[in-house]
């Protein structure tokens, strides 16, 4: 084929054994490709309309119930002694505020308390008695023990531990009869009047969440039970495997029906907005840009770069590049795109100077075919494809290098794809990969 040659009548090409193909003046514009109706039917070219639809930003997420760590309190000893009696003997027992947890005997407190009793009996000055009281406060002796010693005249070194809040015993660190030391944590009580529901939320949906946003939580085991809550925090870490963030919701649990480990379906409401959308199969994503094939008023097809917004599953929001009512090719767009690229290359060759011919000839050749994705890693995509006649390749499974680790992020294992590749050194590198409409 000689790109610069033109002929004014039909016939056989003098350069190869094939008939010349007629091209008419109105067949295609500088920006479009003309395809006859018969060829469109044979190729199964199908179009769809770019239209505006009301898209709700509401979504559901599943959250696991956890303790609200802000309601957790520690019960510690203030002096050395012995745990004489333990009223709570197992972790996860429910306790009420003020409930007795155990009794501690503190022999170190007997001396200061006996001193106050002796001073009172001896009629000591108020200053001496006040100084003795100050020493008891410094030793963390409870005020009720001091009052009992002063009023009854009998020092008491046993004191009762009570629950400062209601909840469950999340941690039980002692047993009856053990020696305790100052600052030793005996119990850790987790409050249950509020709980956290922690949900895995995709990145695209996490950006719609705001602190304080109201949610409705439905118990997975019993959908008749609903709870109210608010969005508390988006944890600043993205899962490398699932590409999700953890969102923490605060859920009211004053009735005590929720316990850690339960699953909740979180219904997160959001406003609806009018968005311009096209079918997902109408967009060709090359890894560096997104292209849609637009059908023009004269019947020709124009490849047009578009800027995509939210991925709506079977549709894409289009932010730039299309207008409402324009028709885009939803099936067969690969062939139209390939034809447009070919014509662009031929046009460039036709106007190129002879001096630039060697540089054009040295440009790497690309090949395209279809296949199924069998594996994906950071540097390559493994594809099972059919025979490629230009390379004399039989059907095979082989890896193709990515141009960059982040390229073709929307491609998944199991997808049926149309892909283009080129030879780079001793290996082959992908140029574009597009998920076909029938892929799973």
C-alpha positions as MATLAB code, in Angstrom:
seq = 'XXXXXXXXXXXXXXXXXXXXXXXXXXXXXXXXXXXXXXXXXXXXXXXXXXXXXXXXXXXXXXXXXXXXXXXXXXXXXXXXXXXXXXXXXXXXXXXXXXXXXXXXXXXXXXXXXXXXXXXXXXXXXXXXXXXXXXXXXXXXXXXXXXXXXXXXXXXXXXXXXXXXXXXXXXXXXXXXXXXXXXXXXXXXXXXXXXXXXXXXXXXXXXXXXXXXXXXXXXXXXXXXXXXXXXXXXXXXXXXXXXXXXXXXXXXXXXXXXXXXXXXXXXXXXXXXXXXXXXXXXXXXXXXXXXXXXXXXXXXXXXXXXXXXXXXXXXXXXXXXXXXXXXXXXXXXXXXXXXXXXXXXXXXXXXXXXXXXXXXXXXXXXXXXXXXXXXXXXXXXXXXXXXXXXXXXXXXXXXXXXXXXXXXXXXXXXXXXXXXXXXXXXXXXXXXXXXXXXXXX';
ca = [
       0.000    0.000    0.000;
       1.279    3.505   -0.906;
      -0.583    6.065    1.246;
       0.221    9.092   -0.952;
      -1.240    7.591   -4.161;
      -4.677    8.666   -5.479;
      -6.577    7.255   -8.499;
      -9.453    8.875  -10.361;
     -11.243    5.684  -11.439;
     -11.941    2.137  -10.201;
      -9.610   -0.716  -11.001;
      -6.921   -2.988   -9.627;
      -4.087   -1.579   -7.530;
      -0.772   -1.546   -9.424;
       1.041   -2.230   -6.159;
      -0.874   -5.331   -4.991;
      -3.370   -7.825   -6.327;
      -6.571   -6.221   -5.010;
      -9.327   -3.879   -6.165;
      -9.144   -0.186   -5.326;
     -11.667    0.940   -2.698;
     -13.668    4.081   -3.635;
     -13.672    7.002   -1.188;
     -16.125    9.861   -1.764;
     -15.786   13.505   -0.852;
     -18.655   13.387    1.642;
     -17.720   10.030    3.104;
     -15.982   11.421    6.170;
     -14.949   14.748    7.567;
     -11.616   15.547    9.117;
     -12.983   14.473   12.474;
     -15.256   11.592   11.522;
     -15.446    8.151    9.951;
     -18.254    7.133    7.596;
     -19.666    3.599    7.930;
     -22.364    2.385    5.556;
     -25.671    1.186    7.043;
     -25.035   -2.338    5.750;
     -21.628   -2.490    7.421;
     -23.111   -1.070   10.616;
     -25.664   -3.873   10.622;
     -23.051   -6.532    9.873;
     -20.776   -5.268   12.649;
     -23.623   -4.972   15.139;
     -23.004   -1.282   15.778;
     -25.492   -0.075   18.383;
     -25.888    3.458   19.688;
     -27.188    4.940   22.932;
     -28.193    8.470   23.872;
     -26.288   10.583   26.382;
     -29.012   11.679   28.775;
     -29.474   13.360   32.118;
     -30.907   11.261   34.925;
     -31.570   11.862   38.601;
     -28.869   10.003   40.520;
     -29.234    9.578   44.259;
     -26.114    9.675   46.403;
     -27.763    7.408   48.997;
     -26.157    4.026   49.609;
     -26.092    1.153   52.093;
     -23.110   -0.249   53.972;
     -22.676   -3.125   56.399;
     -21.107   -2.257   59.742;
     -19.887   -4.418   62.622;
     -20.777   -3.318   66.157;
     -17.851   -2.425   68.434;
     -17.477   -0.888   71.887;
     -17.350    2.905   71.962;
     -13.832    3.273   73.358;
     -14.678    6.721   74.723;
     -17.063    5.095   77.223;
     -14.464    2.641   78.554;
     -13.241    3.297   82.130;
     -10.568    1.591   84.229;
     -11.024    0.686   87.921;
      -7.666    0.819   89.721;
      -6.371    0.529   93.290;
      -4.846    3.530   95.050;
      -2.789    1.631   97.610;
      -1.168   -1.720   98.291;
      -3.386   -4.358   99.823;
      -5.341   -7.557   99.218;
      -8.522   -8.273   97.275;
     -10.564  -10.002   99.972;
     -13.803  -10.465   98.050;
     -14.579  -10.440   94.322;
     -18.207   -9.841   93.337;
     -17.701  -10.083   89.545;
     -15.970  -13.288   88.476;
     -16.089  -13.434   84.653;
     -15.377  -11.096   81.742;
     -18.327   -9.711   79.705;
     -20.641   -9.736   82.752;
     -23.080   -6.843   82.717;
     -22.814   -4.402   85.628;
     -24.880   -1.401   86.658;
     -23.535    1.949   87.766;
     -22.712    1.771   91.501;
     -22.741   -2.046   91.602;
     -20.230   -3.611   94.029;
     -17.231   -5.145   92.257;
     -15.135   -6.280   95.247;
     -13.605   -5.436   98.645;
      -9.958   -4.467   99.220;
      -8.105   -4.584  102.570;
      -5.453   -1.822  102.790;
      -3.309   -2.260  105.964;
      -1.278    0.870  105.143;
      -4.315    3.007  105.900;
      -4.662    1.826  109.515;
      -1.778    4.013  110.794;
      -3.088    7.401  109.546;
      -6.659    6.592  110.605;
      -5.542    5.497  114.106;
      -3.554    8.738  114.386;
      -6.666   10.861  113.751;
      -8.696    8.850  116.290;
      -5.916    9.267  118.892;
      -5.667   13.024  118.268;
      -9.409   13.430  118.713;
      -9.397   11.435  121.961;
      -6.449   13.467  123.270;
      -8.176   16.757  122.460;
      -5.439   17.864  120.096;
      -5.576   21.240  118.411;
      -7.556   21.745  115.237;
      -4.319   22.427  113.350;
      -2.892   18.991  114.232;
      -6.125   17.225  113.302;
      -6.281   19.155  109.985;
      -2.694   18.134  109.201;
      -3.553   14.480  109.915;
      -6.549   14.713  107.593;
      -4.336   16.174  104.867;
      -2.039   13.129  105.161;
      -5.017   10.789  104.658;
      -5.986   12.654  101.504;
      -2.402   12.376  100.234;
      -2.615    8.595  100.747;
      -5.912    8.482   98.747;
      -7.910    7.240  101.742;
     -11.609    7.542  100.795;
     -13.544   10.290  102.564;
     -16.201    7.850  103.828;
     -13.536    5.776  105.674;
     -12.154    8.940  107.281;
     -15.645    9.996  108.332;
     -16.387    6.563  109.841;
     -13.142    6.680  111.851;
     -13.859   10.177  113.196;
     -17.497    9.489  114.039;
     -17.215    5.916  115.317;
     -13.737    6.007  116.771;
     -12.858    2.669  115.107;
     -10.519    2.832  112.047;
     -11.638    0.747  109.077;
      -9.069   -0.244  106.403;
     -11.439   -2.172  104.141;
     -13.054   -0.327  101.265;
     -15.535   -1.349   98.569;
     -14.919   -0.995   94.841;
     -18.013    0.029   92.845;
     -18.678    0.396   89.113;
     -18.371    4.072   88.071;
     -20.472    3.438   84.928;
     -22.866    0.799   83.669;
     -21.783   -1.616   80.952;
     -19.908   -4.901   80.680;
     -16.632   -6.120   82.191;
     -14.384   -5.909   79.143;
     -11.289   -6.885   81.143;
     -10.965   -8.731   84.473;
      -7.363   -8.537   85.673;
      -7.522  -10.101   89.165;
      -8.830  -13.028   91.176;
     -10.032  -13.195   94.763;
      -7.237  -13.156   97.362;
      -4.493  -11.645   95.204;
      -2.227   -8.836   96.374;
      -2.776   -5.511   94.639;
      -0.465   -2.528   94.185;
      -1.058    1.192   93.584;
      -2.199    1.963   90.027;
      -2.999   -1.681   89.235;
      -5.979   -2.046   86.841;
      -8.448   -4.496   88.350;
     -11.373   -4.029   85.961;
     -12.024   -2.345   82.631;
     -15.684   -1.510   82.051;
     -17.031   -0.759   78.557;
     -20.159    1.359   78.394;
     -23.027    0.214   76.176;
     -25.322    3.229   76.049;
     -23.646    4.078   72.731;
     -21.749    1.749   70.373;
     -19.699    2.113   67.207;
     -20.635    0.540   63.885;
     -17.526    0.294   61.692;
     -18.206   -0.169   57.957;
     -15.963   -0.702   54.926;
     -16.888    2.047   52.437;
     -15.524    2.326   48.842;
     -13.421    5.398   48.123;
     -15.978    6.852   45.688;
     -18.691    6.727   48.362;
     -16.513    7.733   51.309;
     -15.994   11.202   49.831;
     -19.759   11.808   50.126;
     -19.784   11.248   53.893;
     -19.674   14.188   56.291;
     -19.152   14.265   60.039;
     -22.477   14.378   61.883;
     -24.471   12.946   58.952;
     -27.561   11.063   60.146;
     -27.928    7.343   59.377;
     -30.474    4.625   60.042;
     -29.087    1.302   61.268;
     -31.066   -1.906   60.697;
     -30.150   -5.081   62.574;
     -29.188   -7.760   60.035;
     -30.533  -10.578   62.218;
     -33.876   -8.819   62.803;
     -34.796   -6.113   60.239;
     -37.689   -4.987   62.438;
     -35.182   -3.456   64.869;
     -33.873   -0.064   63.766;
     -31.547    2.407   65.451;
     -30.451    5.982   64.824;
     -26.873    7.098   64.493;
     -24.444    9.668   63.137;
     -21.289    9.505   61.045;
     -18.418   10.039   63.467;
     -15.133    9.543   61.623;
     -13.489    8.380   58.395;
     -10.391    6.505   59.534;
      -7.309    7.807   57.655;
      -6.222    4.530   56.068;
      -7.152    2.829   52.784;
      -7.145   -0.969   52.481;
      -4.652   -1.944   49.772;
      -6.617   -5.097   48.878;
     -10.218   -3.814   48.820;
      -9.585   -0.080   48.172;
     -12.031    0.818   50.934;
     -11.921    3.101   53.956;
     -13.318    2.376   57.389;
     -16.131    4.696   58.447;
     -17.069    4.860   62.130;
     -20.724    5.516   62.984;
     -22.033    6.255   66.478;
     -25.288    4.370   67.176;
     -27.665    4.956   70.098;
     -27.940    1.831   72.286;
     -29.645    3.019   75.454;
     -31.917   -0.027   75.305;
     -28.835   -2.286   75.375;
     -29.949   -4.449   72.439;
     -26.686   -4.140   70.502;
     -23.535   -5.990   71.513;
     -20.107   -6.152   69.830;
     -19.952   -8.431   66.804;
     -23.519   -7.845   65.599;
     -23.979   -6.700   61.997;
     -25.946   -3.603   61.046;
     -27.093   -2.418   57.620;
     -26.396    1.298   57.596;
     -28.711    3.307   55.353;
     -26.885    6.511   54.444;
     -29.131    9.111   52.831;
     -27.851   11.693   50.357;
     -29.299   14.281   47.963;
     -30.215   13.429   44.374;
     -28.558   15.319   41.517;
     -29.071   15.486   37.749;
     -26.105   13.920   35.948;
     -25.267   13.344   32.268;
     -24.656    9.606   31.842;
     -23.779    7.118   29.106;
     -23.622    3.299   29.230;
     -20.339    2.039   30.677;
     -19.767   -0.101   27.572;
     -19.779    3.059   25.406;
     -16.547    4.338   26.979;
     -13.138    3.184   25.760;
     -10.635    3.536   28.622;
      -7.011    3.349   27.514;
      -5.436    3.875   30.907;
      -4.459    7.474   30.118;
      -7.755    8.818   28.782;
     -11.400    7.935   28.124;
     -12.919    8.058   24.622;
     -16.498    7.830   23.349;
     -17.453    7.341   19.679;
     -20.074   10.004   18.847;
     -22.478    9.660   15.932;
     -22.711   12.998   14.139;
     -25.662   14.501   12.293;
     -24.269   13.498    8.859;
     -24.039    9.845    9.946;
     -20.269    9.759   10.435;
     -18.610    8.729   13.692;
     -16.201   10.891   15.665;
     -13.898    9.664   18.458;
     -14.126   12.192   21.275;
     -12.203   12.363   24.530;
     -14.462   12.635   27.574;
     -13.942   13.400   31.244;
     -15.657   10.880   33.499;
     -17.236   11.461   36.889;
     -18.859    8.931   39.198;
     -18.886    5.238   38.250;
     -22.551    4.206   38.590;
     -22.023    0.522   37.810;
     -23.519    0.054   34.340;
     -23.247    3.783   33.582;
     -20.621    6.524   33.762;
     -21.229   10.153   34.622;
     -19.756   12.410   31.912;
     -18.433   15.767   33.118;
     -16.961   17.053   29.842;
     -16.891   16.073   26.165;
     -20.556   15.237   25.496;
     -23.855   17.097   25.337;
     -27.265   15.845   26.308;
     -29.000   14.091   23.394;
     -25.833   13.118   21.496;
     -25.630    9.517   20.311;
     -22.659    7.381   21.309;
     -21.677    3.945   20.012;
     -22.331    1.316   22.674;
     -21.350   -1.760   20.638;
     -18.759   -2.094   17.883;
     -16.933    1.078   18.911;
     -13.572   -0.699   18.791;
     -13.817   -1.124   15.028;
     -14.836    2.495   14.498;
     -12.034    3.683   16.782;
      -9.506    1.506   14.927;
     -10.699    2.888   11.572;
     -10.420    6.454   12.877;
      -6.882    5.807   14.080;
      -5.942    4.222   10.750;
      -7.254    7.185    8.763;
      -5.418    9.588   11.050;
      -2.164    7.678   10.500;
      -2.669    7.475    6.719;
      -3.415   11.191    6.564;
      -0.231   11.951    8.445;
       1.756    9.713    6.096;
       0.241   11.361    3.025;
       1.336   14.871    4.018;
       4.673   13.865    5.556;
       7.861   14.899    3.803;
      10.178   12.221    2.360;
      12.761   13.095    4.997;
      10.347   12.022    7.710;
       9.560    8.680    6.113;
      12.332    6.742    7.876;
      11.180    8.060   11.254;
       7.614    6.976   10.469;
       8.776    3.591    9.359;
      10.698    3.198   12.573;
       7.605    3.827   14.708;
       6.599    0.686   16.633;
       3.728   -1.337   15.167;
       0.776   -2.076   17.411;
      -1.539   -5.071   17.306;
      -5.049   -5.522   18.633;
      -7.232   -8.510   19.477;
      -9.629   -9.823   22.096;
      -9.075  -12.081   25.079;
      -9.887  -12.954   28.669;
      -7.965  -11.640   31.679;
      -6.470  -14.517   33.703;
      -4.245  -12.629   36.117;
      -3.181   -9.149   37.218;
      -0.131   -8.007   39.147;
       1.666   -4.705   39.650;
       3.619   -4.843   36.365;
       1.606   -6.981   33.946;
      -1.762   -8.419   32.927;
      -1.981  -12.072   31.823;
      -4.467  -12.563   28.955;
      -5.685  -15.638   27.083;
      -6.165  -14.542   23.442;
      -6.834  -16.030   20.055;
      -4.466  -16.390   17.123;
      -2.744  -13.208   15.865;
      -1.972  -13.606   12.169;
       0.361  -10.584   11.901;
       2.732  -12.152   14.434;
       2.006  -15.762   13.395;
       0.942  -16.481   16.965;
      -1.389  -19.384   17.799;
      -3.986  -18.988   20.583;
      -2.117  -18.731   23.887;
      -1.988  -17.334   27.411;
       0.779  -14.805   28.060;
       1.605  -11.742   30.202;
       1.638   -8.232   28.717;
       3.516   -5.451   30.504;
       1.642   -2.394   31.814;
       2.906    1.078   30.846;
       2.662    1.969   34.565;
       1.606    0.143   37.789;
      -1.618    2.195   38.005;
      -2.690    1.697   34.376;
      -5.969   -0.111   33.586;
      -7.130   -0.093   37.225;
     -10.735   -0.864   36.182;
      -9.782   -4.204   34.564;
     -10.443   -7.282   36.710;
      -9.661  -10.992   36.489;
     -12.319  -12.731   34.391;
     -13.075   -9.695   32.178;
     -13.387  -10.155   28.430;
     -11.366   -7.329   26.894;
     -10.368   -5.789   23.588;
      -6.709   -4.776   23.894;
      -3.945   -3.199   21.834;
      -0.245   -3.857   22.397;
       3.155   -3.138   20.898;
       6.600   -4.668   21.007;
       9.005   -2.934   23.380;
      12.464   -4.455   23.375;
      12.103   -8.207   23.821;
       8.692   -7.905   25.499;
       5.193   -6.703   24.661;
       3.519   -3.728   26.327;
      -0.184   -2.873   26.481;
      -1.332    0.334   24.779;
      -5.034    0.150   25.669;
      -7.380   -2.290   27.390;
     -11.164   -1.947   27.240;
     -13.684   -4.103   29.053;
     -16.248   -5.430   26.592;
     -19.946   -5.245   27.341;
     -20.316   -8.994   27.814;
     -17.541   -9.342   30.419;
     -18.340  -10.592   33.879;
];
